[in-house]
Structures are given as structure tokens and as C-alpha cells.
Amino acid sequence: MFDSLNALPSDAILRLIAEHANDARSNTVDLGVGVYRTEDGETPVLKSVKAAERQVLETQTTKTYLGSGGDPEFNALIQKLTFGDEVAAERVMTLQAPGGSGALRVAAGVISRARENATVWHSDPTWANHVPLLAGAGLTLKPYPYYDAEARTIRFEQMLETLSQAPEGDIVLLHGCCHNPTGMDLSREQWQAVAELLASRKLLPFVDLAYQGFAEGIEEDAYGIRLLAGMVPEMVVATSCSKNFALYRDRVGSLSIVTSNAKTAGIVRSQAHNLVRTMYSMPPDHGAAVVRTILGDAEQRANWVNEVKEMRERLQAMRTGLVAKLRDKAPDHDFSHIERANGMFCFVGISEEQVEQLKKDCGVYMVGSSRINVAGITPGNVDYLAESIASVL
Ligand SMILES: Cc1ncc(COP(=O)(O)O)c(C=O)c1O
């Protein structure tokens, strides 16, 4: 039976990782892979996570099943982290999911059950997995303009124009903060205009929050979600603890569906749990138990907030550092957009040929679109990186 299958090409980023690993040069720079790294190029377990893991190991008395929605205490804490006090808990169905990806997949399933052939509008460009993941779950995907590669800004007027033509009931996928891949986030005024448009046109906001804490701060980065929650009757939010808790492989995320009343929230919960039961039965516990332990204790939470701040500030320092070096090495070119971006990613703004040349001549690895992971920059390689980029311009 399996002879009938055709092999698929490997993922572009995984290919890039393999190419970098096989590059024997001593001064290579890897800006491809999507994980946070320290100045030493490590992706360590956070200290707050280590402490919580010890506590979980010592105090856990059972590993019996928890159910399709995961840990209710985790759900209550993550709901509060996402929405603050902006929405009454009884109107929200929150469930623990296997990472942000799992949350997106369950969201797509519930949306499909509520509305057959639903259309989701996504930013152009968006995270490479959004379209295959949501389309694979049966949703129709359509792009709205987002990034102007020439001007290196958000095409905000065109975005609003396109969304204002979307039929009532369509879904609009937004990045809560640290837009992946552009790093360009909506300003507060722009969030306001988007929220007003979605509310008046009766479009359903679907917010993906995968980098809470990496732009301005834990609370600040929930600004758009909380604004929307105060203005629309229903919305969907998928969150991920992969980056801000550095729990990547432990698979921790959450899905929240805000409904107009407690009765509907109960119905949505029953549907979501039923869907989970038919896909993976229930989410893994360990990482969520760690998050619950951290968020549920004031001191551990403060330690974690500090660690997120350290990661955020390192990313910002590397952006500023790279732009300063580029100003020096390539004075005729403007790279200031790199400094205006948030989170781990942004486009350098060079051609695919220049990206290839960087790889071949300098051992500098980035995705063909010139998207870089800023966490791959260190005080030790920023000079070389700027020189390399300048050399291909
Ligand atoms: C925008 C966005 N959403 C969701 C995810 C999913 O993260 P995970 O499934 O690892 O929690 C990512 C990961 O890179 C992302 O960049």
C-alpha cells in the first residue's frame, strides 16, 4: 500500500540546519533556526523552569489521566496571562494544547465544525506553517496585504482595505506580537483601527500569540488581544509557551475561545474536548505542570518575568548592534527597519541571490526570503555578519 506514496521535499529550515551543520568553516553564522539562543549560542533550560521541574518531581503524587482539556489550573492561569481581567472567565473556553501548533489545529477543527468551508484571512507573509496547518484542517486560506518589502513597513491601508471587503463571519488571523517572519507589529492606533473594523464588519479575530514577552513585556504584548476582547463578542486565541518558557520540545500551549455567553462557552468546550479526544486524546502534562507552578507562585513568576526580560533585551541589543555596524560598513544602505522590528525575526531585505552568496562566500545562513533569527547574532559575530552582508550588497 505504501508503495503508492511519493517522497516529499524536506522542510526548507531543516535543510538549512543540515547545511550549516555540514559547513566545516570555523566562522559560520546560523540565522535560520527558530529558537532563542544566548550569547554562547545555547538554548538553555530557564532557571525558573529548572526550579519548577524540581518542585513538580518532588510533589507530584500521580500521573493519572487529566482529560482532554488538560490541567484546569494551568488553563485558568494561562487565560489570565492572556486576557488579564478583560473578559469574564465564564465566557471563555480555555484548553491546554500540545504547543501553539496544537492549539491552532484544535482551533481550526472547532471553527470548521461551527462553520463549514470557513475562510481565514492571513497576513502576507505569515509563519510558514500557518497555511498548511489551517488548510490541512479544512479551512480556506486567503492573504491580506501586510508587509511592504520595498518600504519595509506595514501596508496598513491596503490591509484595512482588503479586510473591509471580507464577507461577514470570515476569520482574520493576526499575530499578537513579534510578527513572524517580518517582526513588524501593529501600533496601538493600528490595533484600534483593526479592532473597530472587525467589530463593525462582524469578522472573527483569531490571534496567534507565540512570543508573549519578546516585544515589550508580558502584559504589554497582550495589548491587541485585550483590546479586541473588550470590543468583540467572540474571538479565538492560540498561545505558545515554547519561546517565552523555552519549553519547545515539551509542547505547551493553549487555545481560548471567547464566546458571547457562558452557555455557548460550555458547548464550545464540549466540542473542543470531543475533537481532542479523536486526535490525540489529551495533551502532555509535564511542561504545563511547570508553567502552572511558575505562574501560580509570585516569586517564581517574578524570576521567570526577569528571564523573559533578559531574552527580550538581548534580542533588542543585537538588533541595535547589527544596525549600527551596518551603518558603518554599508553607509549607502538603510537597514534601520531591523531595529524597528520586534521579537526573534525580521527580513534583512536582500535578494535570494545575495542570501545564496552569503552562504557560499561567508558561511552566513538565513532563509531564502532573507528572514533572520536575531538570536543567532552575538557580540562575537556581529562584526563579521555586518561585513559579510556589506560584501554582497
Ligand atoms: C507565529 C507562530 N505561531 C505558532 C508557532 C508554534 O509554536 P509551537 O507549536 O512550537 O508552540 C510558532 C513557532 O515558531 C510561530 O512562530
The ligand as a Tripos MOL2 file, in Angstrom:
@<TRIPOS>MOLECULE
LIG
   16    16     1     0     0
SMALL
NO_CHARGES

@<TRIPOS>ATOM
      1 C1          3.7580   32.5400   14.6790 C.3       1 LIG1
      2 C2          3.9080   31.1880   15.3040 C.ar      1 LIG1
      3 N1          2.8170   30.5530   15.7280 N.ar      1 LIG1
      4 C3          2.8850   29.3500   16.2980 C.ar      1 LIG1
      5 C4          4.1010   28.7040   16.4660 C.ar      1 LIG1
      6 C5          4.0670   27.3250   17.0590 C.3       1 LIG1
      7 O1          4.8870   27.0880   18.1230 O.3       1 LIG1
      8 P1          4.8830   25.7210   18.8930 P.3       1 LIG1
      9 O2          3.9440   24.7830   18.2470 O.co2     1 LIG1
     10 O3          6.2770   25.2380   18.8550 O.co2     1 LIG1
     11 O4          4.4360   26.0680   20.2930 O.co2     1 LIG1
     12 C6          5.2710   29.3260   16.0260 C.ar      1 LIG1
     13 C7          6.5710   28.6650   16.1490 C.2       1 LIG1
     14 O5          7.5660   29.0040   15.5860 O.2       1 LIG1
     15 C8          5.1680   30.6190   15.4340 C.ar      1 LIG1
     16 O6          6.2480   31.2730   15.0040 O.3       1 LIG1
@<TRIPOS>BOND
     1     1     2 1
     2     2     3 ar
     3     2    15 ar
     4     3     4 ar
     5     4     5 ar
     6     5     6 1
     7     5    12 ar
     8     6     7 1
     9     7     8 1
    10     8     9 2
    11     8    10 1
    12     8    11 1
    13    12    13 1
    14    12    15 ar
    15    13    14 2
    16    15    16 1
@<TRIPOS>SUBSTRUCTURE
     1 LIG1         1 GROUP 0 **** ****
